[in-house]
Amino acid sequence: MYAIAAFAGVRWGEIGRLRWEDIKEKEIVVRAVAAKTRSRRIVEISENLQAFLRPPYKPPRSLERRRRRSEREAGLTPWRNNCLRHSFISYLFAISRDENKTTAMAGE
């Protein structure tokens, strides 16, 4: 969950609606029914994200509860919603300098 949020910039709510078949070898397909914007988009899987993804990915039933519990058990201050997504978008744009690519991957 955290790897997809950090290295693909997918929103928490969208991660909770992903299915394993949405995660391909080189991309994640965020279906329109799963996307906040109700628009299908393709997100490239970077090498660092690929290292974290191992089948079968199955989002937990209560993603938010599991995330909060994980943060609490790790002694982390609760994170702001979608903070990893915001970081991903900032870093992607800083590296690529390609506004169209960044917008397409972020689903803005």
Z-matrix of the N, CA and C atoms (Angstrom, degrees):
N
C 1 1.448
C 2 1.523 1 110.04
N 3 1.318 2 115.66 1 -50.16
C 4 1.462 3 119.94 2 -177.96
C 5 1.525 4 111.13 3 -66.28
N 6 1.317 5 117.27 4 -38.45
C 7 1.466 6 120.60 5 -179.56
C 8 1.521 7 110.53 6 -64.64
N 9 1.320 8 117.88 7 -41.23
C 10 1.462 9 120.84 8 179.17
C 11 1.523 10 110.09 9 -66.31
N 12 1.327 11 117.09 10 -40.00
C 13 1.468 12 120.03 11 177.89
C 14 1.526 13 111.23 12 -66.35
N 15 1.329 14 116.81 13 -42.89
C 16 1.469 15 120.85 14 -174.77
C 17 1.519 16 113.03 15 -77.84
N 18 1.331 17 117.65 16 -40.36
C 19 1.458 18 120.35 17 -171.61
C 20 1.527 19 114.24 18 -104.05
N 21 1.340 20 117.45 19 -4.38
C 22 1.465 21 120.20 20 176.65
C 23 1.517 22 111.94 21 -126.72
N 24 1.335 23 117.01 22 -12.54
C 25 1.459 24 119.94 23 177.24
C 26 1.514 25 114.77 24 70.92
N 27 1.324 26 117.11 25 22.15
C 28 1.460 27 120.92 26 179.38
C 29 1.528 28 108.61 27 -80.19
N 30 1.316 29 116.48 28 138.04
C 31 1.473 30 121.77 29 -179.81
C 32 1.534 31 110.15 30 -65.30
N 33 1.354 32 116.10 31 152.42
C 34 1.473 33 120.33 32 179.42
C 35 1.519 34 111.08 33 -57.66
N 36 1.321 35 116.55 34 -44.89
C 37 1.464 36 119.63 35 -179.74
C 38 1.516 37 112.21 36 -61.56
N 39 1.326 38 116.93 37 -35.79
C 40 1.461 39 121.29 38 178.84
C 41 1.527 40 111.07 39 -71.80
N 42 1.320 41 116.88 40 -38.05
C 43 1.471 42 120.71 41 177.72
C 44 1.519 43 109.88 42 -59.28
N 45 1.315 44 116.11 43 -41.06
C 46 1.458 45 120.75 44 179.73
C 47 1.516 46 113.92 45 -64.34
N 48 1.326 47 116.88 46 -20.25
C 49 1.469 48 121.01 47 179.88
C 50 1.526 49 112.96 48 -104.36
N 51 1.331 50 117.96 49 3.01
C 52 1.464 51 120.54 50 176.98
C 53 1.526 52 110.39 51 -72.13
N 54 1.308 53 114.77 52 150.41
C 55 1.465 54 121.51 53 171.89
C 56 1.524 55 106.83 54 -117.46
N 57 1.326 56 116.71 55 158.64
C 58 1.464 57 119.21 56 -178.21
C 59 1.523 58 110.64 57 -57.85
N 60 1.315 59 117.68 58 -37.88
C 61 1.466 60 119.53 59 -178.69
C 62 1.538 61 112.37 60 -67.34
N 63 1.328 62 118.24 61 -13.12
C 64 1.465 63 121.85 62 175.49
C 65 1.533 64 111.49 63 -77.63
N 66 1.318 65 116.13 64 -17.29
C 67 1.463 66 120.87 65 -177.57
C 68 1.528 67 107.76 66 -101.41
N 69 1.304 68 114.54 67 107.00
C 70 1.464 69 121.83 68 -178.42
C 71 1.527 70 109.13 69 -94.51
N 72 1.316 71 116.66 70 -176.66
C 73 1.460 72 120.40 71 -179.43
C 74 1.526 73 112.45 72 -65.43
N 75 1.325 74 117.17 73 -39.91
C 76 1.470 75 121.06 74 -174.65
C 77 1.515 76 114.26 75 -116.52
N 78 1.357 77 117.46 76 -4.12
C 79 1.461 78 119.75 77 -175.27
C 80 1.518 79 111.94 78 -153.89
N 81 1.319 80 114.24 79 160.24
C 82 1.458 81 121.77 80 172.24
C 83 1.520 82 105.99 81 -113.15
N 84 1.315 83 116.11 82 128.15
C 85 1.456 84 120.97 83 177.61
C 86 1.526 85 106.89 84 -97.97
N 87 1.313 86 115.60 85 111.52
C 88 1.463 87 120.14 86 175.23
C 89 1.527 88 105.43 87 -90.47
N 90 1.330 89 115.18 88 104.66
C 91 1.467 90 120.60 89 -177.65
C 92 1.529 91 110.61 90 -65.28
N 93 1.325 92 116.48 91 153.17
C 94 1.464 93 121.20 92 -179.21
C 95 1.532 94 111.08 93 -56.56
N 96 1.338 95 117.11 94 -38.33
C 97 1.471 96 119.60 95 -179.17
C 98 1.523 97 111.76 96 -70.24
N 99 1.331 98 117.30 97 -19.52
C 100 1.464 99 121.20 98 -179.69
C 101 1.521 100 112.05 99 -96.22
N 102 1.332 101 116.82 100 -19.64
C 103 1.465 102 121.14 101 -174.28
C 104 1.527 103 111.67 102 -82.21
N 105 1.306 104 115.71 103 143.67
C 106 1.460 105 121.30 104 177.24
C 107 1.525 106 110.33 105 -60.06
N 108 1.326 107 115.74 106 -40.35
C 109 1.461 108 121.17 107 -177.33
C 110 1.520 109 113.00 108 -83.17
N 111 1.337 110 117.02 109 -1.44
C 112 1.463 111 123.74 110 -177.77
C 113 1.530 112 111.87 111 58.04
N 114 1.314 113 114.22 112 30.93
C 115 1.452 114 121.38 113 177.79
C 116 1.525 115 108.40 114 -127.46
N 117 1.324 116 116.70 115 125.90
C 118 1.467 117 121.72 116 -179.36
C 119 1.523 118 109.76 117 -64.28
N 120 1.336 119 116.02 118 141.17
C 121 1.459 120 119.71 119 175.46
C 122 1.522 121 110.05 120 -146.03
N 123 1.312 122 114.44 121 158.47
C 124 1.459 123 122.60 122 179.14
C 125 1.519 124 107.52 123 -111.96
N 126 1.329 125 116.60 124 129.35
C 127 1.459 126 122.27 125 178.83
C 128 1.523 127 107.69 126 -116.50
N 129 1.313 128 116.83 127 124.48
C 130 1.464 129 121.18 128 179.02
C 131 1.528 130 110.45 129 -67.14
N 132 1.328 131 115.85 130 143.63
C 133 1.462 132 120.58 131 175.91
C 134 1.528 133 107.38 132 -96.14
N 135 1.309 134 115.73 133 117.28
C 136 1.468 135 120.85 134 178.82
C 137 1.529 136 109.59 135 -76.81
N 138 1.317 137 116.00 136 165.91
C 139 1.475 138 120.06 137 179.50
C 140 1.522 139 111.42 138 -60.45
N 141 1.343 140 116.62 139 -40.26
C 142 1.465 141 118.00 140 -178.42
C 143 1.527 142 111.32 141 -68.54
N 144 1.315 143 119.47 142 -33.56
C 145 1.464 144 120.73 143 175.92
C 146 1.524 145 110.00 144 -70.80
N 147 1.310 146 116.93 145 -39.93
C 148 1.456 147 121.42 146 -179.95
C 149 1.534 148 111.35 147 -56.56
N 150 1.321 149 116.68 148 -34.35
C 151 1.462 150 120.85 149 179.52
C 152 1.532 151 112.06 150 -65.75
N 153 1.327 152 117.03 151 -25.61
C 154 1.462 153 120.88 152 -179.02
C 155 1.522 154 113.41 153 -89.42
N 156 1.313 155 117.23 154 -25.24
C 157 1.465 156 120.34 155 -173.37
C 158 1.520 157 111.41 156 -83.41
N 159 1.288 158 115.37 157 120.23
C 160 1.457 159 121.85 158 176.85
C 161 1.530 160 107.64 159 -133.89
N 162 1.326 161 118.61 160 125.56
C 163 1.472 162 119.23 161 179.29
C 164 1.515 163 110.75 162 -62.29
N 165 1.295 164 118.87 163 154.32
C 166 1.449 165 124.14 164 -9.30
C 167 1.525 166 110.86 165 -91.85
N 168 1.303 167 117.13 166 131.27
C 169 1.468 168 121.72 167 172.93
C 170 1.511 169 107.16 168 -80.07
N 171 1.303 170 116.39 169 125.39
C 172 1.459 171 120.65 170 178.79
C 173 1.522 172 107.57 171 -137.48
N 174 1.336 173 117.40 172 109.41
C 175 1.456 174 118.72 173 -179.83
C 176 1.526 175 110.86 174 -60.19
N 177 1.318 176 117.89 175 137.29
C 178 1.467 177 119.92 176 178.22
C 179 1.512 178 110.78 177 -66.64
N 180 1.317 179 115.63 178 155.19
C 181 1.466 180 120.22 179 -179.27
C 182 1.522 181 111.86 180 -59.09
N 183 1.301 182 117.43 181 -42.86
C 184 1.464 183 119.13 182 179.74
C 185 1.522 184 108.08 183 -116.79
N 186 1.292 185 115.30 184 79.75
C 187 1.460 186 122.46 185 -177.11
C 188 1.528 187 111.47 186 -56.04
N 189 1.300 188 117.29 187 -46.84
C 190 1.469 189 120.98 188 -176.59
C 191 1.527 190 111.04 189 -62.88
N 192 1.315 191 117.20 190 -43.58
C 193 1.465 192 120.64 191 179.84
C 194 1.523 193 110.80 192 -63.59
N 195 1.335 194 116.39 193 -42.61
C 196 1.465 195 120.23 194 179.37
C 197 1.529 196 110.82 195 -65.11
N 198 1.315 197 116.93 196 -40.48
C 199 1.468 198 120.91 197 179.43
C 200 1.525 199 110.41 198 -62.50
N 201 1.319 200 117.25 199 -48.12
C 202 1.477 201 121.14 200 179.84
C 203 1.530 202 110.96 201 -61.13
N 204 1.333 203 116.73 202 -42.50
C 205 1.465 204 120.34 203 179.69
C 206 1.523 205 110.93 204 -64.19
N 207 1.333 206 117.45 205 -43.04
C 208 1.465 207 121.60 206 178.50
C 209 1.523 208 110.84 207 -60.30
N 210 1.320 209 116.35 208 -43.91
C 211 1.465 210 120.44 209 179.27
C 212 1.527 211 110.83 210 -63.87
N 213 1.328 212 115.72 211 -43.03
C 214 1.473 213 119.98 212 -179.55
C 215 1.531 214 110.65 213 -64.23
N 216 1.336 215 117.10 214 -45.06
C 217 1.462 216 121.42 215 -179.29
C 218 1.527 217 111.82 216 -65.17
N 219 1.325 218 116.27 217 -30.82
C 220 1.468 219 120.55 218 179.33
C 221 1.525 220 111.57 219 -84.02
N 222 1.341 221 116.54 220 -3.33
C 223 1.455 222 120.37 221 179.84
C 224 1.525 223 113.37 222 75.03
N 225 1.325 224 116.49 223 21.66
C 226 1.462 225 120.74 224 -179.55
C 227 1.520 226 110.87 225 -87.28
N 228 1.293 227 115.95 226 146.68
C 229 1.451 228 120.57 227 169.70
C 230 1.522 229 106.24 228 -68.03
N 231 1.336 230 118.47 229 135.91
C 232 1.470 231 118.74 230 -179.51
C 233 1.531 232 111.30 231 -53.13
N 234 1.327 233 114.97 232 134.08
C 235 1.455 234 120.59 233 -178.09
C 236 1.521 235 110.05 234 -83.32
N 237 1.300 236 115.43 235 151.49
C 238 1.459 237 120.19 236 174.45
C 239 1.528 238 107.94 237 -68.52
N 240 1.290 239 115.76 238 149.53
C 241 1.453 240 120.93 239 -179.59
C 242 1.534 241 110.50 240 -59.82
N 243 1.308 242 116.30 241 130.81
C 244 1.469 243 124.32 242 177.81
C 245 1.525 244 114.86 243 63.03
N 246 1.332 245 118.02 244 23.15
C 247 1.469 246 119.56 245 179.98
C 248 1.533 247 111.45 246 -64.73
N 249 1.330 248 118.27 247 -35.27
C 250 1.469 249 120.24 248 177.51
C 251 1.525 250 110.64 249 -67.23
N 252 1.304 251 117.15 250 -36.91
C 253 1.464 252 121.66 251 176.93
C 254 1.524 253 110.17 252 -61.37
N 255 1.331 254 116.92 253 -45.93
C 256 1.467 255 120.75 254 -179.64
C 257 1.528 256 111.17 255 -62.20
N 258 1.324 257 116.23 256 -41.25
C 259 1.467 258 119.91 257 176.99
C 260 1.519 259 110.52 258 -63.30
N 261 1.329 260 116.69 259 -45.18
C 262 1.465 261 121.23 260 179.17
C 263 1.526 262 110.73 261 -55.48
N 264 1.318 263 116.76 262 -48.35
C 265 1.468 264 120.87 263 -178.03
C 266 1.523 265 110.41 264 -62.32
N 267 1.318 266 117.46 265 -43.52
C 268 1.468 267 120.76 266 179.34
C 269 1.523 268 111.64 267 -62.33
N 270 1.332 269 116.55 268 -45.77
C 271 1.464 270 120.12 269 -178.99
C 272 1.529 271 111.95 270 -69.33
N 273 1.331 272 117.16 271 -39.09
C 274 1.459 273 119.99 272 178.46
C 275 1.531 274 110.42 273 -60.07
N 276 1.321 275 116.20 274 -45.51
C 277 1.458 276 118.77 275 -179.80
C 278 1.528 277 111.09 276 -66.85
N 279 1.334 278 116.79 277 -39.12
C 280 1.468 279 120.13 278 179.58
C 281 1.528 280 111.19 279 -62.68
N 282 1.323 281 116.51 280 -37.08
C 283 1.464 282 120.29 281 -179.03
C 284 1.530 283 111.42 282 -78.68
N 285 1.336 284 116.80 283 -46.44
C 286 1.467 285 120.24 284 -172.67
C 287 1.524 286 113.75 285 -87.17
N 288 1.325 287 117.02 286 -29.45
C 289 1.470 288 122.03 287 -174.13
C 290 1.527 289 110.84 288 55.07
N 291 1.343 290 115.34 289 26.12
C 292 1.456 291 121.32 290 -178.56
C 293 1.525 292 108.61 291 -115.98
N 294 1.317 293 115.50 292 99.47
C 295 1.456 294 121.03 293 -176.30
C 296 1.535 295 111.80 294 -63.47
N 297 1.327 296 117.18 295 -38.13
C 298 1.476 297 120.30 296 -179.33
C 299 1.521 298 111.17 297 -65.88
N 300 1.323 299 117.81 298 -44.06
C 301 1.465 300 121.64 299 178.63
C 302 1.525 301 109.86 300 -62.73
N 303 1.333 302 116.28 301 -45.75
C 304 1.457 303 120.67 302 -178.85
C 305 1.523 304 110.84 303 -61.66
N 306 1.316 305 117.15 304 -45.04
C 307 1.452 306 121.14 305 179.44
C 308 1.521 307 111.44 306 -64.01
N 309 1.324 308 116.72 307 -41.60
C 310 1.465 309 120.44 308 -179.99
C 311 1.523 310 111.32 309 -63.98
N 312 1.314 311 117.48 310 -43.37
C 313 1.468 312 120.46 311 -178.74
C 314 1.526 313 111.46 312 -71.47
N 315 1.331 314 116.78 313 -32.35
C 316 1.462 315 120.60 314 -178.27
C 317 1.517 316 111.64 315 -80.69
N 318 1.313 317 117.47 316 -21.76
C 319 1.452 318 119.68 317 -179.70
C 320 1.507 319 112.76 318 72.64
N 321 1.295 320 116.43 319 33.91
C 322 1.472 321 121.29 320 -178.57
C 323 1.493 322 111.45 321 -77.50
